[in-house]
Amino acid sequence: MLSTSQPSPERVPSPEEQEWAGPEALCPGWLEDEAPDGEVPGDSGDPDGATHAYERLQSALRQEGLPPTLDCSAEPRTGFGPLDMTVCILGSPTPFLPILLEGGTRCPGAMVLCLSPAWASRVPSESSPGAWSLLLSRGVSFRAGGHSALETFVPPRRANYVTGTFAPGDPEGGWVGELARDLDCPTGGSVPLAHRLEDTLVTRWVLAARASLPVPPTLAFVLGARGDLPAEPVAPGVRLVRLQDLQAQQSLVQEEVGAFLGGTAMEPYGQVVVRPAGWRWRGTGTRSTHRKEEGAAVAQAVGARLQGLTEEDSVLLEAMVPTARLPVPPPRSPAPRLPMALRICTLVCRSWGDRPQLCQVACAVGRAESPVRHGAALPQGLDSSLQQWGVVAPSQRQALATRLREATEAAAAALLASEAELSPRQRGGGRACTDILGVDFLLASVDEALELVALAANGQRCLETCALAEAMGRGVGQPRGELPRLLAEALLHRAQRHLVEGKDILLIGAGGVSKSFVWEAARDYGLRIHLVESDPEHFAAGLVHTFLPYDSREHRRDEEHAERVLELLRSRGLRPHACLSYWDDCVVLAALVCQGLGLRGPAPAAVRVAKQKSRTHRHLQRCRRGRAAGAVPFPAVAKLEFGAGGVGVRLVEDAGQCHAHAARLWRDLRDDADHPGIGLGWGNAMLLMEYVPGTEHDVDLVVFEGRLLGAWVSDNGPTRVPAFLETAACLPSCLPADRQAQLVRAALQCCRACGLRDGVFNVELKLGPAGPRLLEINPRMGGFYLRDWIREVYGPDLLLAAVLVALGVPPVLPARPAPRTHLAGVMCLASEHGDSLAAGGGMRALRELHGRGLVRLNRLFEEPEGAGEYEEPLLSVACAGATLAEACERLLGLCQGLGIDSPRYPVEHFLSHFK
């Protein structure tokens, strides 16, 4: 979105240092600041640089063809409350402008740019003793269409998330770092974290030791203890030498240099670089290059650098790793081809579930005799760079791109994990963590194979480089890339997570062991759960803020129950911010309580229509054709009117089978005591439905005010007729995109037609040659494994989305969700697998594999539920893979090894449907 990104100012190298800048210093780089139109006040008139920053913003907007910022500061904005989101960007506007514009489109008014310390203030936090809240009295907010406005906020607006230009050397860095220090909201970085990230020695040790990535062979000298490094750091390719007295230890320096130059790690390399490292040296280019044979000169260069060493800095002696040289087509010109170097810049963000996600890659090319520095050359794409280097085969380029993604995300995960081990003081605040970072690589050749060598990390330079690369692509007609969207979604999501902290949530119905994740998630999100539950001895009683035992199992009296629950809340003085239910039996009661409290939620009438299967179908048929359906042809499906979990569902071939099945149901399943949790509190009426051929699918929807915010389609394997018990499933769906779109549209239209306009819903459909056919609507979050699988494959959490909708906040979800992996899973039954899993040690093996992240194990019940034709699955076991075929292959091997696969339970057949 920004055509000329402004990088962080870097110290101009001295004439001696410019010797190593290389001929690329003459290319049209992007280090120049554009002079803004009109006069820019001097330091006396613009002490904090706000006027200059504002002019830079206007210049950048003009270059994007966007309207200038509208000055609305004369009419203060009011009315911001605890559920209004504010993502605050402190400092220079240009590095974050694409994110601000994208965020303004996704959440109009939520992104606020603060250009001056006078625009914000810090006050002691009301929720976190010792921390501070950041209040904005002035800022530039962004809306759809690239519109921005300079506004004042009365009273000041509280920030939910803060980030900014923390990079060392930035002119705004001083006041940005001070405003962002020790805040009570998530903070995407800090000055201490930026210093750590810009220290090549620290990051290189983390990349080698924690991420197991190749790095240039490095010998590092430091003074004193250097508390930011382990006492005995062990990292492949990195050796650390601690010096106490430079004068007395000169011989030690010479010995270490000699051993390094003559060591096996240096055998493939002919040159070395000597340079100082640490955040103060960021981007200076201060270095000298030597041949490996020049041992005395190398030792002298190291000694000279050590003379000015401080305890925060280090001196590095490292191999100069050349870029791989591959056969390339003959040049068009007879002129000699010069040896070149390729630097690969990757940008990664902390995405859903705190997982690193690669956002973009940009490459820079320079002369081989000198390191390629950020800002010295215009960026280019990875694919074209690899082609330029002679990687001709598309499959090989794709394989390198995949390896680069894996290496980048592994590097970011290691860096973020090492940050998490720091104290709040070392991080710059208890809520401070790096959310956007860059990792630089070289493409080297090791033993005639291409290898990615990790060089260093940074906090802002890769952001600037990648933003520029995207803007350059748009200048030649390329479609808008994913970078602004991914970064804006990451920041907005972090803000929404903070928004729900401390909120009082009334939960109706605890459910069983399959809903155990609710209590852990509530703790992670900082929710105060007030639980209304029929079982006074429920295990969740000790896991919630308030436990309210109330027997509501007779759901035909839900209006009465709702009044009693409201009285219970009033007697306790509880005023929840939201009310919802994840438990199928309690969805109507939750809707009635919501209505009584005046909270957002689906209307009780709409939930009743969805809950009762016959009413659902009659209602939708009237909406579509204006009349109810006639007689149901055989074969047909008989099921409980208010059933759940597939219990009591059966294929019947004729009227005799139908009557016999109904008689058994009415004899065996009379009330909730006979089989808890399957809807018998609503009665045991039976419904006869037309049998619909086709493949079965689940569609999980997030809907806010009737608008679709997110949808995920999963596939089910063949059911075990005649009981229709679920056998297998996969995510993402293996359907083509257009068939998935049919399912999503059908599910959404059914929900809207029933009046379900706010919430997270699960819709079961079949897909035949003529399109989707509805099976049933579950007016609550999808059960079994679905929440866990969607988090694993796509990132978003349906539980958090349901809480946000109930609070009246539209959840920020991926606009174009892309799967991180593929999952395939099977259901295990006590009748089929109980003995092999228990006596054979299979359950213990599954728990161990789950703990190591090799399988996904979702227990649906602590003990087997039901028997015979009323049996429910005991647990779900799933395996992941880069492709669906790989996931299925792993799962089949696991099931064969543990005895889950058998002639009576043919897992291979169940999985064969996923193609």
Summary of the structure (lengths in Angstrom):
residues: 915
radius of gyration: 31.1
end to end distance: 39.2
largest distance: 100.7
contacts: 3158
relative contact order: 0.07
helix: 36%
strand: 24%
